[in-house]
Amino acid sequence: MDEGDDKKITAIALSATCCNTQLSAADIVNKPWLSWLAELMGFHSSTSKVLTFNLNPSKVTSAFIYSQTHGITKGFILMMCGNHLLKPEYLEKITGVLL
């Protein structure tokens, strides 16, 4: 594999975030761990889109934040307060973005 080829594949990170604030695309840039992951996989926050999943009626507690370029998706599945998988119907929505 040539240097830079790793940026040409779809990459999805799964991560927990703090419980203090509602999830947003700004988390990718403002949190050192997520920012490092974004750099590693070639994620571009300037062109990102957000699918939100409200597990709590008052705030966004899970989200899929992603960018797509030339059919290649880079993204984050983020959950507040825990690192757990989403409900099947939420995962189906994410799969719809990837296909």
KEVOBA-471726 format. One record per residue: x, y, z of N, C-alpha, C in turn; residue in one letter. Coordinates in steps of 0.1 Angstrom, whole numbers, plus 5000, padded with zeros to 4 digits. Example, Ala and Ser with C-alpha at 12.3 -4.5 7.8 and 13.67 -1.06 7.14 Angstrom:
BEGIN
513249435078512349555078513249675078A512849785071513749895071512950005079S
//
This chain:
BEGIN
500949885000500050005000500950125000M500650224991501450344990501050435002D501950525006501650615017500450705012E499450725021498250795018497150715013G497350585009496250495005495350475016D495850475029494950455040493850555041D494050675035493050775036491950755025K492150655017491150625006490150515009K490050475022489150375026488150435036I486950375036485950415046486450375060T486250465069486650445083485650505092A485250425102484250475112484850445126I484850555134485250535148484050535157A484150455167483150445178483750495191L483050595197483650655209482650715218S482950715231482150775241482550925242A481651005247482051145250481551185264T481951295268481551335282479951355283C479551355295478051365297477551505299C478451605299478151745303477451825292N477651795280477151875269476451785258T475551845251474951785240475951755229Q475851645221476751615211476551705199L477751735192477651825180478951795172S478951845160480151825151481351895157A481151995165482252065171483051975180A482451865185483151775194484451715187D484351695174485451635167486651725167I486451855166487551945166488051985180V487151995189487452045203487951935213N487751815210488151705219489451645214K490551645221491851595216491851455211P491151365218491051225213490351215200W489251285198488551275186489251345174L489851455178490651535168491851445163S492451375171493551285168493051175158W491951115162491351015153490951065140L490351185139490051255127491251275118A492351315124493551335116494051195110E493951095119494450965115493750905103L492350925103491550865092491250965081M491751085082491451185071490051235071G489451255082488151315084488251465082F487251525074487251665072485951725079H486151785090484951845098484351955090S485052025081484452135074483352095065S483351965061482251915052481351815058T481451805072480651705079479151725079S478551615080477051605082476751535095K475551555101475251485114473951425113V473851295117472651225119472551215135L471451265140471251265155470251155159T470551105171469651005177469351055191F468151095194467751145207467251035216N468150985224467850885233467250945246L467451075248466951155259466051265252N464851275256463951375250464551525249P465351555258465851695259467151725252S467851625248469151645241469651535232K470551565223471151465214472151385223V471951255224472851175232473651075224T473251055211474050975202474051045188S475051025181475151085167476151015158A475851025145476850975135477251105128F478451145130479051265123479951215113I479751255100480451195089480751295078Y481751265070481951335057482151235046S481751275034481951185023482551265011Q483551195006484351254994484551144984T484151154972484351054961483950914966H482750914973482250784977482950714989G483850794995484550745007483950815019I483550735029482950795041483950785053T484150885060484850895073483950945083K483850875094482850925104483050875118G482250925127482250895141480850855146F480750745153479550715160479850755175I479150855179479450905193478250885202L478550845214477550835225477950905237M477050975243477251045256477350935267M478350955276478450885289478650735287C478950685276479150535275479550495261G480250385260480650335247479850205244N478750225238477850115236477250125222H476750015217476250015203474850075203L474450135192473150195191472050085188L470850125189469750045186469750005171K469249885168469249845154468749945144P467650015147467050105138467950225135E468850265145469750375143470950325135Y471350195137472450145129472050125114L470750095112470250085098470250225091E470050335098470150465093471650495089K472550455097473950475094474350385082I473850265082474150175070473650245057T472450305058471950375046472850485041G473550545050474550655045475750585039V476150475044477350405039477150335025L475950295022475650225010475350314998L
//
